[in-house]
Amino acid sequence: MKRAPDVTGLDLESALCELKEAGWGVELKFTLPVKGNPEGAPRVVCFSRGYLNKGVLTVVFEDKGKGGGTVGVQDYR
Protein backbone atom coordinates (compact mmCIF):
# COMPACT_ATOMS: atom_id res chain seq x y z
CA MET A 1 0.00 0.00 0.00
CA LYS A 2 1.22 3.46 -0.88
CA ARG A 3 2.14 5.67 2.07
CA ALA A 4 -0.18 8.65 2.59
CA PRO A 5 1.21 12.12 3.33
CA ASP A 6 0.70 13.45 6.86
CA VAL A 7 -2.11 15.97 6.43
CA THR A 8 -3.33 16.17 10.04
CA GLY A 9 -3.59 19.80 11.11
CA LEU A 10 -3.60 21.23 7.60
CA ASP A 11 -6.38 23.38 6.22
CA LEU A 12 -8.75 21.39 4.04
CA GLU A 13 -7.61 22.82 0.69
CA SER A 14 -3.92 22.10 1.37
CA ALA A 15 -4.69 18.58 2.57
CA LEU A 16 -6.75 17.79 -0.53
CA CYS A 17 -3.96 19.08 -2.81
CA GLU A 18 -1.28 17.01 -1.06
CA LEU A 19 -3.37 13.84 -1.16
CA LYS A 20 -4.28 14.33 -4.82
CA GLU A 21 -0.64 14.88 -5.78
CA ALA A 22 0.29 11.68 -3.91
CA GLY A 23 -2.40 9.71 -5.78
CA TRP A 24 -4.89 9.31 -2.92
CA GLY A 25 -8.67 9.51 -3.27
CA VAL A 26 -10.58 10.88 -0.30
CA GLU A 27 -13.99 10.98 1.24
CA LEU A 28 -14.84 13.86 3.59
CA LYS A 29 -16.45 13.61 7.01
CA PHE A 30 -17.32 16.89 8.75
CA THR A 31 -17.96 17.35 12.43
CA LEU A 32 -20.19 20.28 13.29
CA PRO A 33 -20.54 22.37 16.44
CA VAL A 34 -23.33 21.41 18.84
CA LYS A 35 -24.81 24.90 18.65
CA GLY A 36 -24.83 27.29 15.74
CA ASN A 37 -23.37 27.14 12.29
CA PRO A 38 -19.75 26.43 11.41
CA GLU A 39 -18.00 29.73 10.78
CA GLY A 40 -14.28 29.07 10.97
CA ALA A 41 -11.88 27.65 8.43
CA PRO A 42 -12.09 23.87 7.80
CA ARG A 43 -9.11 21.98 9.24
CA VAL A 44 -8.17 18.28 9.05
CA VAL A 45 -8.02 16.45 12.39
CA CYS A 46 -7.73 12.88 11.14
CA PHE A 47 -6.94 10.87 8.01
CA SER A 48 -8.08 7.25 8.10
CA ARG A 49 -6.57 5.09 5.38
CA GLY A 50 -8.88 2.77 3.55
CA TYR A 51 -7.76 0.40 0.87
CA LEU A 52 -6.61 0.93 -2.72
CA ASN A 53 -5.16 4.39 -1.98
CA LYS A 54 -8.41 5.81 -0.64
CA GLY A 55 -9.12 7.30 2.76
CA VAL A 56 -11.41 9.47 4.87
CA LEU A 57 -10.56 12.98 6.05
CA THR A 58 -12.26 14.11 9.26
CA VAL A 59 -12.66 17.88 9.18
CA VAL A 60 -13.63 20.40 11.88
CA PHE A 61 -14.29 24.12 11.68
CA GLU A 62 -11.90 26.34 13.64
CA ASP A 63 -13.35 28.58 16.31
CA LYS A 64 -10.45 30.60 17.63
CA GLY A 65 -12.67 32.87 19.74
CA LYS A 66 -13.84 30.14 22.14
CA GLY A 67 -12.29 27.70 24.55
CA GLY A 68 -9.13 28.25 26.52
CA GLY A 69 -10.47 27.29 29.92
CA THR A 70 -8.41 28.18 32.98
CA VAL A 71 -8.99 24.94 34.92
CA GLY A 72 -6.75 21.96 34.25
CA VAL A 73 -8.10 18.65 32.99
CA GLN A 74 -8.74 16.14 35.77
CA ASP A 75 -7.53 12.57 35.57
CA TYR A 76 -10.56 10.30 36.03
CA ARG A 77 -8.67 7.00 36.18
Backbone hydrogen bonds in HBPLUS format (Angstrom, degrees):
<---DONOR---> <-ACCEPTOR-->    atom                        ^
c    i                          cat <-CA-CA->   ^        H-A-AA   ^      H-
h    n   atom  resd res      DA  || num        DHA   H-A  angle D-A-AA Bond
n    s   type  num  typ     dist DA aas  dist angle  dist       angle   num
A0010-LEU N   A0007-VAL O   3.08 MM   3  5.59 164.8  2.10 135.2 137.7     1
A0009-GLY N   A0044-VAL O   2.79 MM  35  5.25 158.6  1.83 138.5 145.6     2
A0044-VAL N   A0010-LEU O   2.89 MM  34  5.63 168.8  1.91 175.3 173.7     3
A0015-ALA N   A0011-ASP O   3.06 MM   4  6.27 163.8  2.08 159.8 165.0     4
A0012-LEU N   A0042-PRO O   3.12 MM  30  5.61 156.9  2.17 133.2 132.2     5
A0016-LEU N   A0012-LEU O   2.95 MM   4  6.15 164.8  1.97 156.8 160.3     6
A0017-CYS N   A0013-GLU O   3.07 MM   4  6.29 157.2  2.12 147.1 153.0     7
A0018-GLU N   A0014-SER O   2.98 MM   4  6.24 165.9  2.00 153.3 156.6     8
A0019-LEU N   A0015-ALA O   2.99 MM   4  6.17 165.9  2.01 154.6 158.4     9
A0020-LYS N   A0016-LEU O   2.96 MM   4  6.04 157.8  2.01 145.6 152.1    10
A0021-GLU N   A0017-CYS O   2.94 MM   4  6.12 165.2  1.97 153.5 157.3    11
A0022-ALA N   A0018-GLU O   3.07 MM   4  6.24 140.1  2.23 139.4 150.0    12
A0024-TRP N   A0019-LEU O   2.82 MM   5  5.09 167.7  1.84 154.5 150.2    13
A0023-GLY N   A0020-LYS O   3.00 MM   3  5.08 158.4  2.05 104.8 111.3    14
A0025-GLY N   A0053-ASN O   2.91 MM  28  6.34 162.9  1.94 154.1 157.3    15
A0055-GLY N   A0025-GLY O   2.97 MM  30  6.44 142.3  2.11 145.0 156.0    16
A0027-GLU N   A0055-GLY O   2.88 MM  28  6.29 139.7  2.05 146.8 159.7    17
A0057-LEU N   A0027-GLU O   2.86 MM  30  6.24 162.0  1.89 170.6 173.2    18
A0029-LYS N   A0057-LEU O   2.80 MM  28  6.00 149.6  1.89 173.0 170.6    19
A0059-VAL N   A0029-LYS O   2.80 MM  30  6.11 159.3  1.84 157.7 163.2    20
A0031-THR N   A0059-VAL O   2.90 MM  28  6.24 157.1  1.96 170.5 172.8    21
A0062-GLU N   A0041-ALA O   2.94 MM  21  5.37 172.1  1.95 146.3 146.0    22
A0043-ARG N   A0060-VAL O   2.80 MM  17  5.47 159.4  1.84 158.3 164.7    23
A0060-VAL N   A0043-ARG O   2.93 MM  17  5.47 164.2  1.96 157.4 157.8    24
A0045-VAL N   A0058-THR O   2.89 MM  13  5.77 170.2  1.90 159.5 162.6    25
A0058-THR N   A0046-CYS O   2.86 MM  12  5.06 167.8  1.87 146.2 149.3    26
A0048-SER N   A0056-VAL O   2.88 MM   8  5.14 163.5  1.91 152.1 153.7    27
A0056-VAL N   A0048-SER O   2.83 MM   8  5.14 154.5  1.89 143.1 151.1    28
A0050-GLY N   A0054-LYS O   2.62 MM   4  5.20 148.2  1.72 146.2 149.8    29
A0066-LYS N   A0063-ASP O   3.44 MM   3  6.06 174.2  2.45 118.2 119.4    30
